[in-house]
Amino acid sequence: MGIFKHPKTGIYHANYFNDSGKRCRPSLHTRDKRIAQIKFAEIVQSKEALSGNASKIPWQAFKNKFIETITPERTKTTINHFKRACFYLESELHPKYLTDITPLKLQELKTILKEQGKGEAGINRWLRALKTMLRKAEDWNYIAPQKWQTVGSFKEVEHRIVFFTVAELKKMLKHANTFQQTVILLGSQAGLRRGEMANLMWSDLNFKKALLSITPKENWHPKDFEVRHIPLSKQLLKHLQALKAQAQGVYVLAKQNGRPYSADEITTL
């Protein structure tokens, strides 16, 4: 058992085996070795305290710890999905302990929600959230591994992806404010996701080499911890250079107080 630093991201991970012999390497979400050691010590203490007492772990205690753990790294919308999923689980199945929740019980919840007229897409989203939580409970050695994949999802209709034409993008840029122009250009010419836009710092830009880098931050990381280096088009480079001249703070998309916009705010503004 111990900790190790991810060679690409520099973020520390724990390294241990659970009671089933499965190797677990959860992220400790920090590049600070001292903090990583403290977090790992908490994991060890939890494993020792919970050894042989999985049936006594209250559902509410686990839920609160899970929500607290994911809050720094998930969007408000995602956290609300988890909370909504827990609401339906508690309303219909009334679990007292973690071991009260099984794949069979999730299947039962799926059926109940369908009979209540809930949308299939919503049910799928809540089931995914619950299965994510329960797999995390397995990683934390709170419950024995179970076959959550046996709880299937409803088949959803795939919607066609809509692509904007060059003419449409030019029209949007013409009528957009500076913030909206930045979002449009970062998305259309650099291919950034909204979370990547929200966490983009001026230090991620190299104007001399016309490069933009997507790199992990202390409380955020790109999808699959992927580090990317993206060439800047002439139009985007010129736009960002002008924006930098009047920048407030360290974030490219920053409010007047210098704080970054959230991914949800970028979507709605």
Disulfide bonds with the S-S distance in Angstrom:
none
